[in-house]
């Protein structure tokens, strides 16, 4: 067997020497391709069949070149021959000859040039019976880890269900590892990556499994699977607060409406006085009351009292009666509209958010913000061009790096501690809100109803990973079969009072509290004070007149 292998190897080497001597001037890059790929990677076993197949395919290549020369030296024929070298898949010929088993020897796999169907077959053989080392991180609801100190003792979640399905189907086992620095993967000063991406890049791990955001800069050192889930980024803030009810009695109408009501009183009052005092017909008014009984100000007050459901006994004329009738219809309409709207304002809370959008957040400094360091969001905002909103978001953290949080839970604590907003993927924030509600039975967190930067999640595999194409195919099957949707229903946070009911405040009527009447009692107090001042003035005037 050794003699046969040596003979076939010598044959291959002779053919390569002939290729280099005759053709490398004109097709140098193809010779380099044949030399590097075929002799160093394709012939990876020690069987005579591998060398025989290599010799056969190389001979086919050489024969093709010789035939092209014998046909003539025209530029057209040379170009045709050259193009055929580029289009014909000699690698596929070699694999068909030697068999797919030769592509996987001692754990080495080279997917270069291998047809898709053969790559899938090779990946299955590669996975069969292996134990894979997988980097992951706690990221509910996709990866939910149970820990015993620093050791992972259990795992569940959507990604774990995906991984278990693959392991059962392709007969492999796995062991989970946390990233050594707790990071997902960011570019460092020396050009390498930290976190899970760095562990895969350095081949410490076979791949990383979590909701790893697919970015262009990460894909320069690793391969991503197809995105199995896409979701937007959201902003976590303290819950919406009820508006101050101190001036609740003014809220039913806008200031424009209040202004028009005041103007109508100032117009109708003097007009009523004019209509009453400008006529005195004995036939129509047999009981004259005399003139000068009321001042112009009194007519204004009488019109104003109508808006408080108070009557009056002013002298009337037919024109004044007609005007008063329509004034009373107007007054009753205003009164009942005001009463109904005031009840709605008091019993149904009006809520205000600290922030309503990312643009609003970026253009103010009353509410600061944070996001996790060494994450896709840090790279997104740090590299955003000016003068956009993303650039403004990143500029604050560049000026205030102390605001950056190292863990997601630190971001939640920052929100609970004051006027801080936490920028994170929506699914994780949904889970954090549910966990906080179940622990405290209070709605201490809420989301801004404005989403942005929708990104895809994938698994990080080594460059030219043998099972990249296989995983992509399986992810597509999981999505089309409805498995991902079923697992999402299992692990996704369920709606609760906080997430579905407006921050813990019911949407229907509520019992009124003392604070709801603070403005009312304020007006009452002002009235009492004015009455006492008027009483004191009259007493002083009376004492002065007696003296």
C-alpha positions as CSV (number, residue, x, y, z in Angstrom):
1,X,0.0,0.0,0.0
2,X,2.9,2.4,0.8
3,X,4.4,1.7,-2.6
4,X,1.2,2.4,-4.4
5,X,0.7,5.7,-2.4
6,X,4.2,6.8,-3.2
7,X,3.8,6.0,-6.9
8,X,0.5,7.9,-7.2
9,X,1.9,10.8,-5.3
10,X,4.9,11.0,-7.6
11,X,2.5,11.0,-10.6
12,X,0.6,13.9,-9.2
13,X,3.8,15.9,-8.5
14,X,5.0,15.2,-12.0
15,X,1.7,16.5,-13.5
16,X,1.9,19.7,-11.3
17,X,5.5,20.3,-12.5
18,X,4.4,20.0,-16.0
19,X,1.6,22.4,-15.5
20,X,3.8,25.0,-13.9
21,X,6.4,24.6,-16.7
22,X,4.0,25.0,-19.6
23,X,1.1,27.0,-18.5
24,X,1.8,29.1,-15.4
25,X,2.9,32.1,-17.5
26,X,-0.5,32.4,-19.1
27,X,-2.8,31.1,-16.3
28,X,-0.6,31.6,-13.2
29,X,-3.5,32.1,-10.8
30,X,-5.0,28.8,-11.8
31,X,-1.7,27.0,-11.2
32,X,-1.5,28.6,-7.8
33,X,-5.1,27.5,-7.1
34,X,-4.3,23.9,-8.2
35,X,-1.1,23.9,-6.2
36,X,-2.6,25.3,-2.9
37,X,-6.0,23.9,-3.0
38,X,-5.5,20.4,-4.5
39,X,-2.2,19.4,-3.1
40,X,-2.5,20.9,0.4
41,X,-6.3,20.5,1.1
42,X,-7.9,18.2,-1.3
43,X,-5.5,15.3,-1.0
44,X,-5.9,15.0,2.8
45,X,-5.9,11.2,3.3
46,X,-3.2,8.6,2.7
47,X,-5.1,6.3,0.5
48,X,-4.0,5.6,-3.1
49,X,-7.5,6.5,-4.2
50,X,-7.0,10.1,-3.2
51,X,-3.9,10.4,-5.3
52,X,-5.4,8.5,-8.2
53,X,-8.4,10.8,-8.3
54,X,-6.2,13.9,-8.0
55,X,-4.0,12.6,-10.8
56,X,-7.1,11.9,-12.9
57,X,-8.6,15.3,-12.5
58,X,-5.3,17.1,-13.0
59,X,-4.8,15.1,-16.2
60,X,-8.2,16.2,-17.4
61,X,-7.2,19.8,-16.7
62,X,-3.9,19.4,-18.5
63,X,-5.5,17.5,-21.5
64,X,-8.0,20.3,-21.8
65,X,-5.1,22.8,-22.0
66,X,-3.1,20.7,-24.5
67,X,-6.2,20.3,-26.8
68,X,-6.8,24.1,-26.7
69,X,-3.1,24.6,-27.8
70,X,-3.3,22.0,-30.6
71,X,-6.5,23.7,-31.9
72,X,-4.5,26.9,-32.5
73,X,-3.0,29.9,-30.7
74,X,-5.7,32.3,-31.6
75,X,-6.7,34.7,-28.8
76,X,-10.3,33.6,-29.1
77,X,-9.4,29.9,-28.5
78,X,-7.1,30.8,-25.6
79,X,-9.9,32.9,-24.1
80,X,-12.4,30.1,-24.5
81,X,-10.0,27.7,-22.8
82,X,-9.3,30.1,-20.0
83,X,-13.0,30.6,-19.4
84,X,-13.7,26.9,-19.3
85,X,-11.1,26.6,-16.6
86,X,-12.9,29.1,-14.5
87,X,-16.4,27.6,-15.1
88,X,-15.8,23.9,-14.8
89,X,-15.9,22.6,-11.3
90,X,-12.9,20.2,-11.1
91,X,-13.3,20.1,-7.4
92,X,-16.7,18.5,-7.8
93,X,-15.2,16.0,-10.2
94,X,-12.6,15.1,-7.5
95,X,-15.1,14.7,-4.7
96,X,-17.3,12.5,-6.9
97,X,-14.3,10.4,-7.6
98,X,-12.9,10.0,-4.2
99,X,-16.1,10.1,-2.2
100,X,-17.3,12.6,0.5
101,X,-15.6,10.7,3.3
102,X,-12.2,12.1,2.1
103,X,-13.3,15.6,3.0
104,X,-13.6,14.8,6.7
105,X,-10.5,13.3,8.3
106,X,-9.4,13.8,11.9
107,X,-12.0,16.5,12.4
108,X,-10.7,18.6,9.4
109,X,-13.2,19.8,6.9
110,X,-12.7,22.1,3.9
111,X,-16.0,23.3,2.3
112,X,-14.2,25.3,-0.4
113,X,-15.7,24.5,-3.8
114,X,-17.8,21.7,-2.5
115,X,-21.3,21.5,-4.1
116,X,-24.2,22.4,-1.7
117,X,-25.7,18.9,-1.6
118,X,-22.3,17.5,-0.7
119,X,-21.7,20.2,2.0
120,X,-24.9,19.1,3.7
121,X,-23.9,15.5,3.6
122,X,-20.4,16.3,4.9
123,X,-21.8,18.5,7.7
124,X,-24.0,15.6,8.9
125,X,-21.0,13.3,9.0
126,X,-18.9,16.0,10.8
127,X,-21.6,16.4,13.5
128,X,-22.3,12.7,14.1
129,X,-21.1,11.6,17.5
130,X,-19.3,14.9,18.3
131,X,-19.3,17.0,21.5
132,X,-19.4,20.6,20.5
133,X,-18.2,23.5,22.7
134,X,-20.7,26.3,22.6
135,X,-20.5,29.8,24.0
136,X,-23.7,31.3,25.3
137,X,-25.0,34.0,27.6
138,X,-28.2,34.4,29.7
139,X,-30.6,36.2,27.5
140,X,-34.3,35.6,28.3
141,X,-36.5,34.5,26.7
142,X,-34.1,33.0,24.1
143,X,-31.5,31.6,26.6
144,X,-32.5,31.1,30.2
145,X,-29.6,29.7,32.2
146,X,-29.7,28.1,35.7
147,X,-26.4,28.7,37.5
148,X,-24.6,27.1,40.4
149,X,-22.0,29.7,41.1
150,X,-20.1,30.0,37.8
151,X,-21.3,26.7,36.4
152,X,-24.2,26.3,34.1
153,X,-26.4,23.5,35.5
154,X,-29.5,24.0,33.3
155,X,-30.7,25.9,30.3
156,X,-34.0,26.5,28.5
157,X,-35.4,29.0,26.1
158,X,-36.1,29.4,22.4
159,X,-32.4,29.0,21.3
160,X,-32.0,25.9,23.6
161,X,-35.0,24.3,22.0
162,X,-33.5,25.0,18.5
163,X,-30.1,23.5,19.7
164,X,-31.7,20.4,21.2
165,X,-33.7,19.8,18.0
166,X,-30.4,19.9,16.0
167,X,-28.6,17.7,18.5
168,X,-31.3,15.0,18.4
169,X,-31.5,15.1,14.6
170,X,-27.8,14.9,13.9
171,X,-26.6,12.9,16.9
172,X,-24.2,15.3,18.6
173,X,-23.8,16.5,22.2
174,X,-22.8,19.9,23.5
175,X,-21.4,21.7,26.5
176,X,-22.2,25.3,27.2
177,X,-19.7,27.9,28.3
178,X,-20.1,31.5,29.4
179,X,-18.0,34.2,27.7
180,X,-14.9,34.8,29.8
181,X,-15.6,38.6,30.0
182,X,-19.4,38.5,30.0
183,X,-19.5,40.3,26.6
184,X,-21.2,39.6,23.3
185,X,-18.3,40.7,21.1
186,X,-16.9,44.1,20.3
187,X,-13.8,45.2,18.4
188,X,-10.8,45.9,20.6
189,X,-7.9,48.2,20.1
190,X,-5.6,45.4,18.8
191,X,-8.1,44.5,16.1
192,X,-9.5,41.3,17.7
193,X,-12.9,40.8,19.2
194,X,-13.7,40.1,22.8
195,X,-16.7,38.2,24.2
196,X,-18.4,35.3,22.5
197,X,-17.4,36.6,19.0
198,X,-13.7,36.6,20.1
199,X,-14.0,33.0,21.5
200,X,-15.4,31.8,18.1
201,X,-12.8,33.8,16.2
202,X,-10.0,32.2,18.2
203,X,-11.5,28.7,17.7
204,X,-11.9,28.3,21.5
205,X,-15.6,27.5,20.7
206,X,-17.2,25.7,17.8
207,X,-19.8,28.4,17.7
208,X,-21.8,30.9,19.9
209,X,-25.5,30.4,20.4
210,X,-27.6,33.4,21.6
211,X,-29.3,36.4,20.2
212,X,-26.1,37.8,18.6
213,X,-26.9,40.8,16.5
214,X,-25.7,40.3,12.9
215,X,-23.4,43.2,12.0
216,X,-21.0,43.8,9.2
217,X,-17.9,44.3,11.4
218,X,-18.5,41.0,13.3
219,X,-18.9,39.2,10.0
220,X,-15.4,40.1,9.0
221,X,-14.0,37.5,11.4
222,X,-16.8,34.9,11.8
223,X,-19.7,33.5,9.8
224,X,-23.3,34.2,10.9
225,X,-26.2,31.9,10.3
226,X,-29.3,33.3,8.7
227,X,-31.3,35.4,11.0
228,X,-33.8,33.3,12.9
229,X,-35.5,36.2,14.5
230,X,-35.7,40.0,13.9
231,X,-36.8,42.6,16.4
232,X,-36.6,46.3,17.1
233,X,-34.8,48.2,19.8
234,X,-36.9,49.9,22.5
235,X,-36.3,52.4,25.3
236,X,-37.0,51.4,28.9
237,X,-38.2,54.3,31.2
238,X,-40.1,54.7,34.5
239,X,-43.9,54.3,34.1
240,X,-46.1,57.1,32.8
241,X,-47.1,59.5,35.5
242,X,-50.6,61.1,36.1
243,X,-50.8,64.7,35.2
244,X,-51.0,67.2,38.0
245,X,-54.7,67.8,38.9
246,X,-54.2,71.0,40.7
247,X,-55.8,72.9,37.8
248,X,-58.2,70.1,36.9
249,X,-61.2,72.5,36.9
250,X,-59.6,74.4,34.0
251,X,-58.7,71.3,31.9
252,X,-62.2,70.6,30.4
253,X,-61.7,73.7,28.1
254,X,-58.6,75.0,26.4
255,X,-57.5,78.6,27.0
256,X,-59.1,79.7,23.7
257,X,-62.5,78.4,24.9
258,X,-62.2,80.1,28.3
259,X,-61.2,83.4,26.5
260,X,-64.3,83.2,24.2
261,X,-66.6,82.5,27.2
262,X,-65.2,85.6,28.9
263,X,-65.6,87.7,25.8
264,X,-69.2,86.6,25.4
265,X,-70.1,87.7,28.9
266,X,-68.5,91.1,28.3
267,X,-70.5,91.4,25.1
268,X,-73.9,90.1,26.2
269,X,-74.0,91.9,29.5
270,X,-73.8,95.5,28.1
271,X,-76.1,94.5,25.1
272,X,-78.8,93.3,27.5
273,X,-78.6,96.5,29.4
274,X,-79.0,98.5,26.2
275,X,-82.0,96.4,25.1
276,X,-83.7,96.8,28.4
277,X,-83.3,100.5,29.0
278,X,-83.7,101.7,25.4
279,X,-87.5,101.1,25.2
280,X,-90.5,102.0,27.5
281,X,-93.8,101.2,25.8
282,X,-96.8,101.3,28.2
283,X,-98.8,98.9,26.0
284,X,-96.1,96.2,26.1
285,X,-94.8,97.0,29.6
286,X,-97.7,98.1,31.8
287,X,-95.7,98.0,35.0
288,X,-92.6,100.2,34.4
289,X,-89.9,99.7,36.9
290,X,-88.2,103.0,36.3
291,X,-84.8,103.7,34.9
292,X,-81.4,103.6,36.4
293,X,-82.1,100.7,38.7
294,X,-79.1,98.7,37.5
295,X,-75.6,99.6,36.4
296,X,-73.8,98.3,33.3
297,X,-71.6,96.2,35.6
298,X,-74.7,94.6,37.2
299,X,-75.9,93.4,33.8
300,X,-72.5,91.8,33.2
301,X,-72.6,90.1,36.6
302,X,-76.2,88.8,35.9
303,X,-75.0,87.3,32.6
304,X,-72.0,85.7,34.4
305,X,-74.3,84.3,37.1
306,X,-76.3,82.4,34.4
307,X,-73.1,80.3,33.8
308,X,-73.3,79.2,37.4
309,X,-77.0,78.3,37.1
310,X,-78.1,81.4,39.1
311,X,-81.3,83.4,38.1
312,X,-81.9,87.1,38.2
313,X,-84.8,89.6,38.4
314,X,-83.6,92.2,35.9
315,X,-86.2,94.3,34.1
316,X,-87.1,92.8,30.7
317,X,-88.1,93.9,27.3
318,X,-89.0,91.8,24.3
319,X,-85.6,92.1,22.6
320,X,-84.0,91.4,26.0
321,X,-86.2,88.3,26.5
322,X,-85.2,86.9,23.2
323,X,-81.5,87.5,23.9
324,X,-81.8,86.1,27.4
325,X,-83.5,82.9,26.1
326,X,-80.7,82.2,23.7
327,X,-78.1,83.2,26.4
328,X,-79.6,80.6,28.8
329,X,-79.5,77.9,26.1
330,X,-75.9,78.8,25.5
331,X,-75.2,78.8,29.3
332,X,-76.8,75.4,29.9
333,X,-74.9,73.9,27.1
334,X,-71.6,75.2,28.4
335,X,-72.5,74.1,32.0
336,X,-73.3,70.5,31.1
337,X,-70.4,70.2,28.7
338,X,-68.1,71.4,31.4
339,X,-69.5,69.0,34.0
340,X,-69.2,66.0,31.8
341,X,-65.7,66.7,30.7
342,X,-64.5,67.5,34.2
343,X,-65.8,64.2,35.5
344,X,-63.9,62.4,32.7
345,X,-60.7,64.3,33.5
346,X,-61.0,63.4,37.2
347,X,-62.1,59.8,37.0
348,X,-60.1,58.6,33.9
349,X,-56.4,59.4,34.5
350,X,-54.4,61.4,32.0
351,X,-50.9,60.0,31.7
352,X,-47.6,61.6,30.5
353,X,-44.4,59.8,29.6
354,X,-41.0,61.1,30.4
355,X,-40.0,60.5,26.7
356,X,-42.1,59.6,23.6
357,X,-39.4,58.9,21.0
358,X,-35.7,58.4,20.3
359,X,-35.6,61.9,18.7
360,X,-37.1,63.5,21.7
361,X,-34.6,61.7,24.0
362,X,-31.6,62.8,21.9
363,X,-32.7,66.4,21.9
364,X,-32.9,67.0,25.6
365,X,-30.9,66.4,28.7
366,X,-33.5,66.2,31.5
367,X,-33.6,62.5,31.0
368,X,-30.2,60.8,30.3
369,X,-29.8,57.4,28.8
370,X,-27.5,54.4,28.8
371,X,-26.9,51.1,27.0
372,X,-24.6,48.1,27.5
373,X,-20.9,48.5,26.8
374,X,-19.3,46.2,24.3
375,X,-22.6,45.6,22.5
376,X,-24.0,46.1,19.1
377,X,-25.7,49.3,20.3
378,X,-22.5,50.8,21.4
379,X,-20.9,50.2,18.0
380,X,-24.1,51.4,16.3
381,X,-24.2,54.8,18.1
382,X,-20.5,55.3,18.4
383,X,-19.9,55.0,14.6
384,X,-23.1,56.9,13.5
385,X,-22.4,59.9,11.3
386,X,-23.3,63.4,12.4
387,X,-25.6,65.1,12.7
388,X,-28.2,62.3,12.9
389,X,-30.1,61.1,16.0
390,X,-27.9,58.1,16.4
391,X,-24.9,60.3,16.5
392,X,-26.5,62.5,19.2
393,X,-27.2,59.4,21.3
394,X,-23.6,58.2,21.0
395,X,-22.2,61.6,21.7
396,X,-23.5,61.7,25.2
397,X,-22.0,58.4,26.1
398,X,-18.7,59.4,24.5
399,X,-18.7,62.5,26.8
400,X,-20.0,60.5,29.8
401,X,-18.6,57.0,29.6
402,X,-19.6,56.5,33.3
403,X,-23.2,56.2,32.1
404,X,-22.5,53.0,30.2
405,X,-23.6,49.8,32.0
406,X,-21.7,46.5,32.0
407,X,-24.8,44.3,32.4
408,X,-28.4,44.5,31.3
409,X,-29.6,44.3,34.9
410,X,-27.5,47.4,35.7
411,X,-29.5,49.2,33.0
412,X,-32.7,48.2,34.7
413,X,-31.4,49.4,38.1
414,X,-30.4,52.7,36.5
415,X,-34.0,53.2,35.2
416,X,-35.4,52.4,38.7
417,X,-33.0,54.8,40.3
418,X,-34.1,58.0,38.5
419,X,-34.4,59.9,35.3
420,X,-32.4,57.4,33.1
421,X,-33.6,55.6,30.0
422,X,-32.1,52.2,29.0
423,X,-31.8,51.3,25.3
424,X,-32.0,47.5,24.7
425,X,-33.7,45.0,22.5
426,X,-37.5,44.9,23.0
427,X,-37.8,41.2,23.8
428,X,-35.3,41.5,26.7
429,X,-37.1,44.6,28.1
430,X,-40.4,42.8,27.9
431,X,-38.9,40.0,30.0
432,X,-37.3,42.4,32.4
433,X,-40.7,44.2,32.9
434,X,-42.4,40.9,33.6
435,X,-39.8,39.8,36.1
436,X,-39.9,43.0,38.0
437,X,-43.7,43.0,38.1
438,X,-43.8,39.4,39.4
439,X,-41.2,40.2,42.1
440,X,-42.8,43.5,43.3
441,X,-46.4,43.4,42.1
442,X,-45.8,47.0,41.0
443,X,-45.5,48.6,37.6
444,X,-42.1,50.3,38.0
445,X,-41.1,50.1,34.3
446,X,-42.6,50.9,31.0
447,X,-41.6,51.1,27.3
448,X,-41.6,54.1,25.0
449,X,-44.1,53.4,22.2
450,X,-41.5,54.1,19.5
451,X,-39.1,51.4,18.1
452,X,-36.0,51.7,16.0
453,X,-33.0,49.8,14.6
454,X,-34.7,46.5,13.8
455,X,-31.8,43.9,13.7
456,X,-31.5,40.2,12.9
457,X,-30.3,37.6,15.4
458,X,-28.0,34.7,14.3
459,X,-25.6,32.2,15.7
460,X,-21.9,33.0,15.4
461,X,-19.9,30.2,13.6
462,X,-16.3,29.9,12.7
463,X,-15.3,31.1,9.3
464,X,-16.0,28.4,6.7
465,X,-17.7,26.3,9.3
466,X,-18.7,22.8,8.1
467,X,-22.2,23.1,9.4
468,X,-23.1,26.7,8.4
469,X,-25.2,25.6,5.4
470,X,-26.8,22.8,7.3
471,X,-27.9,25.1,10.2
472,X,-29.3,27.7,7.7
473,X,-31.4,25.0,6.1
474,X,-32.6,23.8,9.5
475,X,-33.5,27.3,10.7
476,X,-35.6,27.8,7.6
477,X,-37.4,24.5,8.3
478,X,-38.1,25.5,11.9
479,X,-39.6,28.9,10.8
480,X,-41.7,27.4,8.0
481,X,-43.0,24.5,10.1
482,X,-44.2,26.9,12.9
483,X,-41.8,25.6,15.5
484,X,-40.3,29.0,16.2
485,X,-43.8,30.5,16.7
486,X,-44.7,27.7,19.1
487,X,-41.6,28.1,21.2
488,X,-42.1,31.8,21.2
489,X,-45.6,31.4,22.8
490,X,-44.0,29.1,25.4
491,X,-41.2,31.4,26.5
492,X,-42.4,34.9,25.7
493,X,-43.6,37.0,28.6
494,X,-47.3,36.9,29.1
495,X,-49.4,40.2,29.1
496,X,-49.9,41.6,32.6
497,X,-51.3,44.7,34.3
498,X,-48.2,46.7,33.4
499,X,-47.6,45.6,29.8
500,X,-51.3,45.5,28.7
501,X,-53.0,47.9,31.1
502,X,-51.1,51.2,30.6
503,X,-48.5,51.1,33.2
504,X,-50.6,49.7,36.0
505,X,-53.3,52.4,35.8
506,X,-56.7,51.1,34.8
507,X,-58.3,52.6,31.8
508,X,-61.7,53.0,33.3
509,X,-63.2,55.3,36.0
510,X,-61.5,55.4,39.4
511,X,-62.2,56.7,42.9
512,X,-61.4,60.3,43.3
513,X,-58.8,61.2,45.9
514,X,-58.1,64.3,47.9
515,X,-55.4,65.4,45.4
516,X,-58.0,65.4,42.6
517,X,-59.8,68.3,44.4
518,X,-56.7,70.3,45.3
519,X,-57.5,72.9,42.7
520,X,-61.2,73.1,43.8
521,X,-60.2,73.7,47.4
522,X,-57.7,76.3,46.3
523,X,-60.4,78.3,44.5
524,X,-62.7,77.9,47.6
525,X,-59.9,79.3,49.8
526,X,-59.3,82.2,47.4
527,X,-63.0,83.1,47.6
528,X,-63.0,83.0,51.4
529,X,-60.0,85.2,51.5
530,X,-61.5,87.7,49.1
531,X,-64.7,87.7,51.2
532,X,-62.8,88.4,54.4
533,X,-60.9,91.2,52.7
534,X,-64.1,92.8,51.4
535,X,-65.7,92.5,54.9
536,X,-62.7,94.2,56.5
537,X,-62.8,97.0,53.9
538,X,-66.5,97.5,54.6
539,X,-66.0,97.6,58.4
540,X,-63.2,100.1,58.0
541,X,-65.4,102.2,55.7
542,X,-68.3,102.1,58.1
543,X,-66.1,103.1,61.1
544,X,-64.7,106.0,59.1
545,X,-68.2,107.2,58.1
546,X,-69.3,107.2,61.8
547,X,-66.4,109.2,62.9
